């Protein structure tokens, strides 16, 4: 692997960057092919080039594979199915009440996903079973639990988002898929029983990483994006 810390290298192929950004999607089924640790470290090093206020670099990542991954997955899945963890995230991800246009967007992606899987409205048990797959990292061989120091402020959370985006984009460029998973935030109590999280660490999210199974029905989901004119205003 080349040193990902080398700077000032011009990008001569912007189309490849465009392709990596467009190709990123939430992958919910993976091949049983392992991911080399050196590649995982390389992707994390690339992501760590994300900007952060005064170079604070607020991200912390707990990577689980093999038996450690299985133990964590077994525990958090069981906790979720037993009703633990729901609404117990240490931070608020969504608003208390949804409003437009966000409510419609949220509903559409949910029903698009369930429609692909043949899950009809009212089939709450099947919906819950699908949600539980989060806690097995959707079958990805590499799972990550992302944390941040609770003493940091919103600016560092913004920085964290750029780190996550860099990681997911770099993964696409290397033929891998990811799925960022806010669901893990609600299972922080169980996670603490299996990972050495410091008291000041807040679970931000989980992330699945692996080689996508493009033959899986669930991976046919492509979410829509509104055109630039709906969210950007140009002045001048």
N, C-alpha and C positions, 0 to 999 in steps of 0.2 A: 504494500500500500504506500502511496505517496504521502508525504507529510501534509495533512490537511490544514496545518497552521501557516503554510506558506502564503504570503499575501501578494497583492498587486498583480495577479495574473489576469490578463484580459480574457473576456469570453468571446471566442471567435464563432461560436455556434449557438446563437440565441434561440434557434428553433428547438434545440434539445432541452433548453431550460423551459421554454413554453410547453413542450410535450410533457415534461416531468410535472409541471404545475397542473396541466389539464388532466394528466393521468392519475393524479391522486384521488382516491375515493376510499370510503370506509369498507374494508374487506372483512367479510363475516364468515369465510370458509377458507381453510388453508390445506396445503399438501403436507403430508407427514415428513417432508424433507427438512433436515436440520439446517440451521443457519450457523455458519462458522463464527466463533466468538470474535475473531479478528475483524470480521466484517461488521459485527455489531459495534465494536469499539470504534471502528472507522466512521460509521454513521453518526455515532454520538459525538465524535470529535468534530465532524462537519457541522452538526447542529449547534455545537457550542460556539461557533463563529457568529451566532446571532447577536445583534446589538443588545446592550443592556445599560441602563442608566449608570454612569460613572464606572462602567465595566464591573458591576457587582456580580453578574453571573448567578442569578438566584436559583437555578435549577439543581435538583438532586434526583438521581434516578436509581431505583433498586431493580436490577435485572434478575429474573428468575427463569431457570431452565431445568430440565430433567426432573429429578425427585423433588427438588425444592419447589418447582412450579406445580407439580402434582399435589403436594401437601397444601400449598396455598389455595389452589383451585378447589380442592375438596372442601376445605374449611369455609371459604367465602360462599361457595355455591350452597352448601348446607345451611349456612346462616341465612342466606337470602330466602331459600325455600321454607325455612322455619319462621320467616317473617321479621327477621332481625335486619337492622341497618337502614330500612326505608325511612327517609326523612331525617337521617342522622348525619348527613354531611356537615363538616365543620365550616362550610361557607355556603352561601346561597348562589346556585348556578342560574336558576330561572327566576323570573318575577313571581310574586305571590299570586297574581292573576294575569293570565295572558290576554293580550289585546292585539288588534290588527295593526299591521299585516302579519305579525309574528304568529298569531294563533292559527291562521289559515295555512301558513307554511309548515308549521309543526304538524298539523293534522294531515296534510298531504303526504309528507314523507313517511309518516307512520302507516297510513293506509296503503301507500305504494309498496312499502316493505311487506306488510301483511298480505297484500293482494298477490304478490309474487309467490309467497309461501302457502297460499290457499287458506289463510286464516281469516275467517269471517268476523264481522262485528259481533260482539257478545261472547266470543270464544275466549273468555278470560284465562282459562287454564292453559290453552295453547299459547296465548300471548305471554303469559308468565314463564312458560317453559322456554320460549324464544329469548326472553329477557335474561333468563338464567344462563344462557350460553355466553353472555358477557363474562361471567365469572370463571369460564374455562378459556378465556382469551380466544373464543371462537375456534379453538383447535390449533391456534398458532403455537409453534414450538418455543417461541420466546415471548415472555410476558414482561412488562415493565410497570412499575408503580412509581409515579411521579410525585414528588413532594416539594414543599417550599416552607421556609421558616415562617412561622406564624407572626413574627414580629415585623415582617416586611409589609410594605404598603402596596396600594393598587398599581403603582408604576412597575413594581417588580413582577406582578401578575401579568401585566401587558408584555413585559420582556419574556416571560415564560411562554406566552403564546407564540412568540416569534421563534423560540427554540423548538417548540413542538412542530410548527410548520416546517422548519428547516429539516428536522428529523424525518418527517413524513415525505417530503419532497426528495430528499437524498435516497430514501428507501426505494422510491419508484425508479429513480435513475439506475439503481442496482438490481432491478428486477424483483423487488420485494413489495409486499403490501403491508398496510398498517390499519389499525382502527383505534382512534382515541376513544376512551371509555370513561365518561364521567360517573358511571354507575359505581365504580370502585370507591369513590369518595365516601359513599354512605356506609361502606364496610370497613371503615378505618379501625374500628375496635378489634375486629377479627384479624385484620392485616397485622396489627401491632403484636398479636400473639405469635406471628410466624416470621416477621421481619424485624430487624433491629432498628426500628424508627426511634429517633430521639424525641423527647417530650415536645420539643418546639416544632417538630415536623408535622405539617398538615398534608393529608393526601389530596392532591390536586385531581388526579385521574389515573387510570390504567392505560396501557397501550399494548395491543397485540402486534406482533411482528413476525412475518414469515413469508413463504412463497405462496401466492394466491392460487386457489383452486378455481380457475376460471370456468370450469365445467359445472360448478355448483349454481343452482338456481338463484340463491340469495345474492350472488355476486353480479347478477344482471341489473341490480338497482343502480341507476344513475340519477342523482339528485339534480334538480333544476337550479339555475341561478338567474336572478333578475338582470336585465340589461344595465349597462353602466349608466344610462340616462335616468334610471330610477333611483340611483343612490348618490350620484355625483353631480355637483353643480359647478360649472366652469365660470370664472369671473375674469374679465379682461378682454 
